[in-house]
């Protein structure tokens, strides 16, 4: 069987330093992006093998694996490898 993959993107909101998005966590914004991508491709959530998410490592409370947390916050089961 040939391997297939979907490479797509949805841009998360951005704003100025200490702007209206300052109180939102990076993984909450990332979860929104993942939910929107899954909505574009019905049934995709059952066949995700890997999730790659480009992000900077945050400080304080936000200092964790943002891709993993976003996947969980998006409501997907943790079957995937997250990077």
mmCIF file of the C-alpha atoms, coordinates in Angstrom:
data_MODEL
# 
_entry.id   MODEL 
# 
loop_
_atom_site.group_PDB 
_atom_site.id 
_atom_site.type_symbol 
_atom_site.label_atom_id 
_atom_site.label_alt_id 
_atom_site.label_comp_id 
_atom_site.label_asym_id 
_atom_site.label_entity_id 
_atom_site.label_seq_id 
_atom_site.pdbx_PDB_ins_code 
_atom_site.Cartn_x 
_atom_site.Cartn_y 
_atom_site.Cartn_z 
_atom_site.occupancy 
_atom_site.B_iso_or_equiv 
_atom_site.pdbx_formal_charge 
_atom_site.auth_seq_id 
_atom_site.auth_comp_id 
_atom_site.auth_asym_id 
_atom_site.auth_atom_id 
_atom_site.pdbx_PDB_model_num 
ATOM 1  C CA . UNK A 1 1  ? 0.000   0.000  0.000  1.00 0.00 ? 1  UNK A CA 1 
ATOM 2  C CA . UNK A 1 2  ? 1.294   3.466  -0.856 1.00 0.00 ? 2  UNK A CA 1 
ATOM 3  C CA . UNK A 1 3  ? 1.633   6.033  1.877  1.00 0.00 ? 3  UNK A CA 1 
ATOM 4  C CA . UNK A 1 4  ? -0.508  9.147  1.646  1.00 0.00 ? 4  UNK A CA 1 
ATOM 5  C CA . UNK A 1 5  ? -0.396  12.356 3.594  1.00 0.00 ? 5  UNK A CA 1 
ATOM 6  C CA . UNK A 1 6  ? -2.170  15.675 3.775  1.00 0.00 ? 6  UNK A CA 1 
ATOM 7  C CA . UNK A 1 7  ? -0.057  18.761 4.083  1.00 0.00 ? 7  UNK A CA 1 
ATOM 8  C CA . UNK A 1 8  ? -2.222  21.779 4.812  1.00 0.00 ? 8  UNK A CA 1 
ATOM 9  C CA . UNK A 1 9  ? -2.230  24.776 7.089  1.00 0.00 ? 9  UNK A CA 1 
ATOM 10 C CA . UNK A 1 10 ? -4.486  27.224 8.849  1.00 0.00 ? 10 UNK A CA 1 
ATOM 11 C CA . UNK A 1 11 ? -2.972  30.356 10.277 1.00 0.00 ? 11 UNK A CA 1 
ATOM 12 C CA . UNK A 1 12 ? -3.538  31.112 13.932 1.00 0.00 ? 12 UNK A CA 1 
ATOM 13 C CA . UNK A 1 13 ? -4.359  34.664 15.019 1.00 0.00 ? 13 UNK A CA 1 
ATOM 14 C CA . UNK A 1 14 ? -1.450  36.946 15.818 1.00 0.00 ? 14 UNK A CA 1 
ATOM 15 C CA . UNK A 1 15 ? -1.325  40.218 17.654 1.00 0.00 ? 15 UNK A CA 1 
ATOM 16 C CA . UNK A 1 16 ? 0.987   42.765 19.218 1.00 0.00 ? 16 UNK A CA 1 
ATOM 17 C CA . UNK A 1 17 ? 2.915   42.210 22.443 1.00 0.00 ? 17 UNK A CA 1 
ATOM 18 C CA . UNK A 1 18 ? 0.523   42.534 25.425 1.00 0.00 ? 18 UNK A CA 1 
ATOM 19 C CA . UNK A 1 19 ? -2.394  42.860 22.973 1.00 0.00 ? 19 UNK A CA 1 
ATOM 20 C CA . UNK A 1 20 ? -5.838  41.277 23.086 1.00 0.00 ? 20 UNK A CA 1 
ATOM 21 C CA . UNK A 1 21 ? -4.421  37.744 22.635 1.00 0.00 ? 21 UNK A CA 1 
ATOM 22 C CA . UNK A 1 22 ? -1.890  38.053 25.464 1.00 0.00 ? 22 UNK A CA 1 
ATOM 23 C CA . UNK A 1 23 ? -4.036  36.058 27.893 1.00 0.00 ? 23 UNK A CA 1 
ATOM 24 C CA . UNK A 1 24 ? -4.472  33.106 25.505 1.00 0.00 ? 24 UNK A CA 1 
ATOM 25 C CA . UNK A 1 25 ? -2.142  30.143 25.855 1.00 0.00 ? 25 UNK A CA 1 
ATOM 26 C CA . UNK A 1 26 ? -0.186  28.914 22.835 1.00 0.00 ? 26 UNK A CA 1 
ATOM 27 C CA . UNK A 1 27 ? -1.701  25.423 23.077 1.00 0.00 ? 27 UNK A CA 1 
ATOM 28 C CA . UNK A 1 28 ? -5.255  26.848 23.067 1.00 0.00 ? 28 UNK A CA 1 
ATOM 29 C CA . UNK A 1 29 ? -4.520  28.720 19.831 1.00 0.00 ? 29 UNK A CA 1 
ATOM 30 C CA . UNK A 1 30 ? -2.878  25.606 18.384 1.00 0.00 ? 30 UNK A CA 1 
ATOM 31 C CA . UNK A 1 31 ? -5.861  23.429 19.339 1.00 0.00 ? 31 UNK A CA 1 
ATOM 32 C CA . UNK A 1 32 ? -8.121  25.771 17.370 1.00 0.00 ? 32 UNK A CA 1 
ATOM 33 C CA . UNK A 1 33 ? -5.908  25.275 14.300 1.00 0.00 ? 33 UNK A CA 1 
ATOM 34 C CA . UNK A 1 34 ? -5.964  21.471 14.673 1.00 0.00 ? 34 UNK A CA 1 
ATOM 35 C CA . UNK A 1 35 ? -9.767  21.405 15.099 1.00 0.00 ? 35 UNK A CA 1 
ATOM 36 C CA . UNK A 1 36 ? -10.213 23.493 11.941 1.00 0.00 ? 36 UNK A CA 1 
ATOM 37 C CA . UNK A 1 37 ? -7.911  21.238 9.903  1.00 0.00 ? 37 UNK A CA 1 
ATOM 38 C CA . UNK A 1 38 ? -9.744  18.112 11.072 1.00 0.00 ? 38 UNK A CA 1 
ATOM 39 C CA . UNK A 1 39 ? -13.048 19.776 10.144 1.00 0.00 ? 39 UNK A CA 1 
ATOM 40 C CA . UNK A 1 40 ? -11.750 20.329 6.591  1.00 0.00 ? 40 UNK A CA 1 
ATOM 41 C CA . UNK A 1 41 ? -11.060 16.590 6.184  1.00 0.00 ? 41 UNK A CA 1 
ATOM 42 C CA . UNK A 1 42 ? -13.874 14.485 7.734  1.00 0.00 ? 42 UNK A CA 1 
ATOM 43 C CA . UNK A 1 43 ? -12.631 11.209 9.217  1.00 0.00 ? 43 UNK A CA 1 
ATOM 44 C CA . UNK A 1 44 ? -9.061  12.448 9.372  1.00 0.00 ? 44 UNK A CA 1 
ATOM 45 C CA . UNK A 1 45 ? -8.960  12.321 13.171 1.00 0.00 ? 45 UNK A CA 1 
ATOM 46 C CA . UNK A 1 46 ? -9.101  8.511  13.070 1.00 0.00 ? 46 UNK A CA 1 
ATOM 47 C CA . UNK A 1 47 ? -6.010  8.150  10.903 1.00 0.00 ? 47 UNK A CA 1 
ATOM 48 C CA . UNK A 1 48 ? -3.516  10.725 12.211 1.00 0.00 ? 48 UNK A CA 1 
ATOM 49 C CA . UNK A 1 49 ? -0.104  9.157  12.754 1.00 0.00 ? 49 UNK A CA 1 
ATOM 50 C CA . UNK A 1 50 ? 2.047   12.215 13.386 1.00 0.00 ? 50 UNK A CA 1 
ATOM 51 C CA . UNK A 1 51 ? 1.563   15.851 14.297 1.00 0.00 ? 51 UNK A CA 1 
ATOM 52 C CA . UNK A 1 52 ? 4.293   18.413 13.721 1.00 0.00 ? 52 UNK A CA 1 
ATOM 53 C CA . UNK A 1 53 ? 3.726   21.858 15.103 1.00 0.00 ? 53 UNK A CA 1 
ATOM 54 C CA . UNK A 1 54 ? 6.156   24.738 14.722 1.00 0.00 ? 54 UNK A CA 1 
ATOM 55 C CA . UNK A 1 55 ? 6.304   26.836 17.841 1.00 0.00 ? 55 UNK A CA 1 
ATOM 56 C CA . UNK A 1 56 ? 8.744   28.436 20.230 1.00 0.00 ? 56 UNK A CA 1 
ATOM 57 C CA . UNK A 1 57 ? 9.140   27.000 23.713 1.00 0.00 ? 57 UNK A CA 1 
ATOM 58 C CA . UNK A 1 58 ? 7.148   29.163 26.080 1.00 0.00 ? 58 UNK A CA 1 
ATOM 59 C CA . UNK A 1 59 ? 8.050   30.246 29.598 1.00 0.00 ? 59 UNK A CA 1 
ATOM 60 C CA . UNK A 1 60 ? 6.344   29.585 32.902 1.00 0.00 ? 60 UNK A CA 1 
ATOM 61 C CA . UNK A 1 61 ? 3.005   27.780 32.834 1.00 0.00 ? 61 UNK A CA 1 
ATOM 62 C CA . UNK A 1 62 ? 3.191   27.480 29.037 1.00 0.00 ? 62 UNK A CA 1 
ATOM 63 C CA . UNK A 1 63 ? 6.521   25.605 29.169 1.00 0.00 ? 63 UNK A CA 1 
ATOM 64 C CA . UNK A 1 64 ? 5.419   22.186 27.893 1.00 0.00 ? 64 UNK A CA 1 
ATOM 65 C CA . UNK A 1 65 ? 5.014   20.179 24.693 1.00 0.00 ? 65 UNK A CA 1 
ATOM 66 C CA . UNK A 1 66 ? 2.691   22.580 22.880 1.00 0.00 ? 66 UNK A CA 1 
ATOM 67 C CA . UNK A 1 67 ? 1.914   20.138 20.033 1.00 0.00 ? 67 UNK A CA 1 
ATOM 68 C CA . UNK A 1 68 ? 0.879   17.372 22.444 1.00 0.00 ? 68 UNK A CA 1 
ATOM 69 C CA . UNK A 1 69 ? -1.269  19.671 24.548 1.00 0.00 ? 69 UNK A CA 1 
ATOM 70 C CA . UNK A 1 70 ? -2.897  21.175 21.440 1.00 0.00 ? 70 UNK A CA 1 
ATOM 71 C CA . UNK A 1 71 ? -3.768  17.704 20.154 1.00 0.00 ? 71 UNK A CA 1 
ATOM 72 C CA . UNK A 1 72 ? -5.424  16.830 23.466 1.00 0.00 ? 72 UNK A CA 1 
ATOM 73 C CA . UNK A 1 73 ? -7.227  20.189 23.728 1.00 0.00 ? 73 UNK A CA 1 
ATOM 74 C CA . UNK A 1 74 ? -8.524  19.705 20.169 1.00 0.00 ? 74 UNK A CA 1 
ATOM 75 C CA . UNK A 1 75 ? -10.243 16.537 21.397 1.00 0.00 ? 75 UNK A CA 1 
ATOM 76 C CA . UNK A 1 76 ? -8.118  14.048 19.461 1.00 0.00 ? 76 UNK A CA 1 
ATOM 77 C CA . UNK A 1 77 ? -6.934  10.807 20.985 1.00 0.00 ? 77 UNK A CA 1 
ATOM 78 C CA . UNK A 1 78 ? -3.219  10.631 21.625 1.00 0.00 ? 78 UNK A CA 1 
ATOM 79 C CA . UNK A 1 79 ? -2.413  7.945  19.052 1.00 0.00 ? 79 UNK A CA 1 
ATOM 80 C CA . UNK A 1 80 ? -0.035  10.201 17.236 1.00 0.00 ? 80 UNK A CA 1 
ATOM 81 C CA . UNK A 1 81 ? 3.597   11.119 17.579 1.00 0.00 ? 81 UNK A CA 1 
ATOM 82 C CA . UNK A 1 82 ? 3.766   14.829 18.347 1.00 0.00 ? 82 UNK A CA 1 
ATOM 83 C CA . UNK A 1 83 ? 6.775   16.987 17.592 1.00 0.00 ? 83 UNK A CA 1 
# 
